[in-house]
Structures are given as structure tokens and as C-alpha cells.
Amino acid sequence: MTNVAEWIRQAREDRWGILVDLVFAIVWVTMVDLLFRILEGPDWAYYLFMLAGIVAYFGFFISLEMATTNRE
């Protein structure tokens, strides 16, 4: 079990990663919500697109990591 000081240190080291995760989530949910408000799509497709955000998140950051390691 980690103590509070270790948890705070870890959070400070990862703050940019957490911020990027938050921004990605906000942008994804906003885009899907606007798209379905404009197109008036079915609820099942709306939820499917929201779940697709998980795949999009991991796909984007894995490909970004691969691209940066290939450059080095």
C-alpha cells in the first residue's frame, strides 16, 4: 500500500498525462454529442460511438508512441 506522499509525488509526475486524458475525453464526448444532436441518430449508435472512444483513445496513443519510438 502506498502512502499519501508517494501518491502525491506520482500525481505530480503524471499531471500532463492526466490532463491530456481529460482533454481527449472531453473532446470525444463533445464531438459525439454534437454529431448525434445534428443527425438525430438512434440511442444505440450514440452509446456505441461513446464506447468507440475507448478504442480511439488507446489506438491514438499507441500509434503516437510507436511513431515517436520509430523516430528515435
DSSP file (Angstrom, degrees, kcal/mol; ACC not computed):
  #  RESIDUE AA STRUCTURE BP1 BP2  ACC     N-H-->O    O-->H-N    N-H-->O    O-->H-N    TCO  KAPPA ALPHA  PHI   PSI    X-CA   Y-CA   Z-CA
    1    1 A M              0   0    0      0, 0.0     2,-0.2     0, 0.0     0, 0.0   0.000 360.0 360.0 360.0 133.8    0.0    0.0    0.0
    2    2 A T        -     0   0    0      1,-0.1     2,-0.1     2,-0.0     0, 0.0  -0.588 360.0-127.6 -89.4 151.4    1.4    3.4   -0.9
    3    3 A N     >  -     0   0    0     -2,-0.2     4,-1.9     1,-0.1     5,-0.1  -0.387  30.2 -98.5 -90.9 176.6    1.3    6.3    1.5
    4    4 A V  H  > S+     0   0    0      1,-0.2     4,-2.5     2,-0.2     5,-0.2   0.864 119.4  55.9 -65.3 -39.2   -0.1    9.7    0.7
    5    5 A A  H  > S+     0   0    0      1,-0.2     4,-2.3     2,-0.2    -1,-0.2   0.904 109.1  46.8 -62.7 -41.8    3.3   11.3   -0.1
    6    6 A E  H  > S+     0   0    0      2,-0.2     4,-2.5     1,-0.2    -1,-0.2   0.894 111.5  51.9 -66.0 -39.3    4.1    8.7   -2.7
    7    7 A W  H  X S+     0   0    0     -4,-1.9     4,-2.2     2,-0.2    -2,-0.2   0.910 111.1  47.0 -64.0 -42.5    0.6    9.2   -4.2
    8    8 A I  H  X S+     0   0    0     -4,-2.5     4,-2.2     2,-0.2    -2,-0.2   0.903 111.9  50.7 -66.1 -42.1    1.1   13.0   -4.4
    9    9 A R  H  X S+     0   0    0     -4,-2.3     4,-1.9     1,-0.2    -2,-0.2   0.921 111.4  48.1 -61.4 -43.8    4.5   12.6   -6.0
   10   10 A Q  H  X S+     0   0    0     -4,-2.5     4,-1.8     1,-0.2    -2,-0.2   0.901 110.5  51.4 -64.0 -41.2    3.1   10.2   -8.6
   11   11 A A  H  < S+     0   0    0     -4,-2.2     4,-0.3     1,-0.2    -1,-0.2   0.880 109.0  51.0 -64.4 -38.2    0.2   12.5   -9.4
   12   12 A R  H >< S+     0   0    0     -4,-2.2     3,-0.7     1,-0.2     4,-0.2   0.879 110.3  49.2 -67.2 -37.1    2.6   15.4   -9.9
   13   13 A E  H 3< S+     0   0    0     -4,-1.9     3,-0.3     1,-0.2    -1,-0.2   0.854 117.7  40.6 -68.2 -34.4    4.8   13.4  -12.3
   14   14 A D  T 3X S+     0   0    0     -4,-1.8     4,-2.5     1,-0.2     5,-0.2   0.255  79.7 111.0 -98.4  11.6    1.8   12.3  -14.3
   15   15 A R  H <> S+     0   0    0     -3,-0.7     4,-2.2    -4,-0.3    -1,-0.2   0.857  78.8  48.7 -61.5 -36.6   -0.2   15.6  -14.3
   16   16 A W  H  > S+     0   0    0     -3,-0.3     4,-2.5    -4,-0.2    -1,-0.2   0.885 111.4  50.5 -70.9 -35.9    0.3   16.2  -18.1
   17   17 A G  H  > S+     0   0    0      2,-0.2     4,-2.2     1,-0.2    -2,-0.2   0.906 111.4  48.0 -64.2 -41.4   -0.8   12.7  -18.9
   18   18 A I  H  X S+     0   0    0     -4,-2.5     4,-2.2     2,-0.2    -2,-0.2   0.895 111.7  50.2 -65.9 -39.9   -3.9   13.1  -16.8
   19   19 A L  H  X S+     0   0    0     -4,-2.2     4,-2.5    -5,-0.2    -2,-0.2   0.910 110.3  49.3 -65.3 -42.6   -4.6   16.5  -18.4
   20   20 A V  H  X S+     0   0    0     -4,-2.5     4,-2.6     2,-0.2    -2,-0.2   0.906 110.6  51.3 -63.2 -41.5   -4.2   15.0  -21.9
   21   21 A D  H  X S+     0   0    0     -4,-2.2     4,-2.2     2,-0.2    -2,-0.2   0.916 111.3  47.9 -60.2 -43.6   -6.5   12.1  -21.0
   22   22 A L  H  X S+     0   0    0     -4,-2.2     4,-2.5     2,-0.2    -2,-0.2   0.916 111.9  48.4 -64.7 -44.3   -9.1   14.6  -19.7
   23   23 A V  H  X S+     0   0    0     -4,-2.5     4,-2.7     2,-0.2     5,-0.2   0.918 111.0  50.9 -63.7 -43.3   -8.9   16.8  -22.8
   24   24 A F  H  X S+     0   0    0     -4,-2.6     4,-2.6     1,-0.2    -1,-0.2   0.928 111.8  47.8 -58.9 -45.4   -9.2   13.8  -25.1
   25   25 A A  H  X S+     0   0    0     -4,-2.2     4,-2.5     2,-0.2     5,-0.2   0.913 112.8  47.8 -63.5 -43.5  -12.3   12.6  -23.2
   26   26 A I  H  X S+     0   0    0     -4,-2.5     4,-2.2     2,-0.2    -1,-0.2   0.922 114.0  46.6 -64.5 -44.5  -14.0   16.0  -23.3
   27   27 A V  H  X S+     0   0    0     -4,-2.7     4,-2.6     2,-0.2    -2,-0.2   0.923 113.6  48.6 -64.6 -44.3  -13.3   16.5  -27.0
   28   28 A W  H  X S+     0   0    0     -4,-2.6     4,-2.5    -5,-0.2     5,-0.2   0.945 113.6  45.1 -61.7 -49.5  -14.5   13.0  -27.9
   29   29 A V  H  X S+     0   0    0     -4,-2.5     4,-2.4     1,-0.2    -1,-0.2   0.890 114.2  50.1 -64.1 -39.3  -17.8   13.2  -25.9
   30   30 A T  H  X S+     0   0    0     -4,-2.2     4,-2.6    -5,-0.2     5,-0.2   0.924 111.3  48.2 -64.5 -44.6  -18.4   16.7  -27.2
   31   31 A M  H  X S+     0   0    0     -4,-2.6     4,-2.4     2,-0.2    -2,-0.2   0.928 114.4  45.4 -62.4 -45.3  -17.9   15.6  -30.9
   32   32 A V  H  X S+     0   0    0     -4,-2.5     4,-2.3     2,-0.2     5,-0.2   0.919 113.7  49.8 -65.0 -42.9  -20.2   12.6  -30.5
   33   33 A D  H  X S+     0   0    0     -4,-2.4     4,-1.7    -5,-0.2    -2,-0.2   0.928 113.1  45.7 -62.9 -45.5  -22.8   14.6  -28.7
   34   34 A L  H  X S+     0   0    0     -4,-2.6     4,-2.2     1,-0.2     5,-0.2   0.910 111.7  52.8 -64.1 -41.7  -22.8   17.3  -31.4
   35   35 A L  H  X S+     0   0    0     -4,-2.4     4,-2.7    -5,-0.2     5,-0.2   0.916 112.7  43.5 -59.6 -44.2  -22.9   14.8  -34.2
   36   36 A F  H  X S+     0   0    0     -4,-2.3     4,-1.2     2,-0.2     5,-0.5   0.737 110.6  54.8 -79.6 -21.1  -25.9   13.0  -32.8
   37   37 A R  H  < S+     0   0    0     -4,-1.7    -1,-0.2    -5,-0.2    -2,-0.2   0.878 114.7  41.3 -71.8 -37.4  -27.7   16.2  -32.0
   38   38 A I  H  < S+     0   0    0     -4,-2.2    -2,-0.2    -5,-0.2    -3,-0.2   0.936 125.4  33.7 -74.0 -47.2  -27.3   17.3  -35.6
   39   39 A L  H  < S-     0   0    0     -4,-2.7    -3,-0.2    -5,-0.2    -2,-0.2   0.643  93.6-140.4 -85.3 -15.2  -28.1   13.9  -37.2
   40   40 A E     <  -     0   0    0     -4,-1.2    -3,-0.2    -5,-0.2    -4,-0.1   0.938  35.9-179.3  52.4  52.3  -30.6   12.7  -34.6
   41   41 A G        -     0   0    0     -5,-0.5    -1,-0.1     1,-0.2     2,-0.0  -0.203  32.1 -79.5 -76.7 170.9  -29.3    9.2  -34.7
   42   42 A P     >  -     0   0    0      0, 0.0     4,-1.7     0, 0.0     3,-0.3  -0.306  36.3-117.5 -71.0 155.8  -30.6    6.2  -32.6
   43   43 A D  H  > S+     0   0    0      1,-0.2     4,-2.4     2,-0.2     5,-0.2   0.876 111.9  57.8 -61.5 -39.6  -29.6    5.8  -29.0
   44   44 A W  H  > S+     0   0    0      1,-0.2     4,-1.8     2,-0.2    -1,-0.2   0.878 107.6  47.6 -62.6 -36.4  -27.8    2.5  -29.6
   45   45 A A  H  > S+     0   0    0     -3,-0.3     4,-2.4     2,-0.2    -1,-0.2   0.871 108.7  55.3 -71.0 -36.0  -25.5    4.1  -32.1
   46   46 A Y  H  X S+     0   0    0     -4,-1.7     4,-1.9     1,-0.2    -2,-0.2   0.944 111.3  43.2 -59.2 -49.5  -24.8    7.0  -29.7
   47   47 A Y  H  X S+     0   0    0     -4,-2.4     4,-2.3     1,-0.2    -1,-0.2   0.842 111.2  55.5 -68.0 -32.7  -23.7    4.6  -27.0
   48   48 A L  H  X S+     0   0    0     -4,-1.8     4,-1.9    -5,-0.2    -1,-0.2   0.904 108.2  48.3 -65.3 -40.9  -21.7    2.6  -29.5
   49   49 A F  H  X S+     0   0    0     -4,-2.4     4,-0.8     2,-0.2    -2,-0.2   0.871 109.1  53.4 -66.6 -36.7  -19.8    5.7  -30.5
   50   50 A M  H >< S+     0   0    0     -4,-1.9     3,-0.8     1,-0.2     4,-0.4   0.925 110.8  46.3 -63.6 -43.1  -19.2    6.6  -26.9
   51   51 A L  H >X S+     0   0    0     -4,-2.3     3,-1.4     1,-0.2     4,-0.9   0.842 103.8  63.0 -66.9 -32.3  -17.7    3.1  -26.3
   52   52 A A  H 3X S+     0   0    0     -4,-1.9     4,-2.7     1,-0.3    -1,-0.2   0.732  87.7  73.4 -64.5 -20.3  -15.7    3.5  -29.5
   53   53 A G  H <X S+     0   0    0     -3,-0.8     4,-2.4    -4,-0.8    -1,-0.3   0.823  91.5  55.7 -61.1 -31.4  -14.0    6.4  -27.7
   54   54 A I  H <> S+     0   0    0     -3,-1.4     4,-2.2    -4,-0.4     5,-0.2   0.936 110.5  43.4 -66.3 -46.1  -12.1    3.9  -25.6
   55   55 A V  H  X S+     0   0    0     -4,-0.9     4,-2.7     1,-0.2    -2,-0.2   0.903 114.2  51.4 -64.9 -41.2  -10.8    2.1  -28.7
   56   56 A A  H  X S+     0   0    0     -4,-2.7     4,-2.6     2,-0.2     5,-0.2   0.895 108.8  52.1 -63.2 -40.1  -10.0    5.5  -30.3
   57   57 A Y  H  X S+     0   0    0     -4,-2.4     4,-2.4     2,-0.2     5,-0.2   0.965 114.7  39.5 -60.8 -54.2   -8.1    6.6  -27.2
   58   58 A F  H  X S+     0   0    0     -4,-2.2     4,-2.3     1,-0.2     5,-0.3   0.895 116.3  51.6 -66.9 -38.8   -5.9    3.6  -27.0
   59   59 A G  H  X S+     0   0    0     -4,-2.7     4,-2.1    -5,-0.2    -1,-0.2   0.914 111.4  47.4 -62.1 -42.8   -5.4    3.4  -30.7
   60   60 A F  H  X S+     0   0    0     -4,-2.6     4,-2.1    -5,-0.2    -2,-0.2   0.943 116.3  41.6 -64.8 -48.5   -4.4    7.1  -30.9
   61   61 A F  H  X S+     0   0    0     -4,-2.4     4,-2.1    -5,-0.2    -1,-0.2   0.823 114.0  51.6 -75.5 -29.4   -1.9    7.0  -28.0
   62   62 A I  H  X S+     0   0    0     -4,-2.3     4,-2.4    -5,-0.2    -1,-0.2   0.922 112.8  45.8 -68.8 -42.9   -0.4    3.6  -29.0
   63   63 A S  H  X S+     0   0    0     -4,-2.1     4,-2.3    -5,-0.3    -2,-0.2   0.869 112.2  52.0 -67.2 -34.4    0.2    4.8  -32.6
   64   64 A L  H  X S+     0   0    0     -4,-2.1     4,-2.0     2,-0.2    -1,-0.2   0.911 110.6  47.7 -65.2 -41.9    1.6    8.1  -31.2
   65   65 A E  H  X S+     0   0    0     -4,-2.1     4,-2.1     2,-0.2    -2,-0.2   0.904 112.0  49.5 -65.4 -41.4    4.0    6.1  -29.0
   66   66 A M  H  X S+     0   0    0     -4,-2.4     4,-2.1     1,-0.2    -2,-0.2   0.893 110.4  51.1 -64.0 -39.7    5.0    3.9  -31.9
   67   67 A A  H  X S+     0   0    0     -4,-2.3     4,-1.2     1,-0.2    -2,-0.2   0.891 111.3  46.9 -66.4 -39.3    5.7    6.9  -34.1
   68   68 A T  H  X S+     0   0    0     -4,-2.0     4,-1.0     1,-0.2    -1,-0.2   0.862 113.0  48.6 -73.1 -34.1    7.9    8.6  -31.5
   69   69 A T  H  < S+     0   0    0     -4,-2.1    -2,-0.2     1,-0.2    -1,-0.2   0.848 109.8  52.5 -73.8 -31.5    9.9    5.4  -30.9
   70   70 A N  H  < S+     0   0    0     -4,-2.1    -1,-0.2     1,-0.2    -2,-0.2   0.800 105.8  55.2 -70.2 -28.1   10.4    4.8  -34.6
   71   71 A R  H  <        0   0    0     -4,-1.2    -1,-0.2     1,-0.2    -2,-0.2   0.826 360.0 360.0 -73.2 -31.3   11.7    8.4  -35.0
   72   72 A E     <        0   0    0     -4,-1.0    -1,-0.2    -5,-0.1    -2,-0.2   0.466 360.0 360.0 -78.9 360.0   14.4    7.9  -32.3
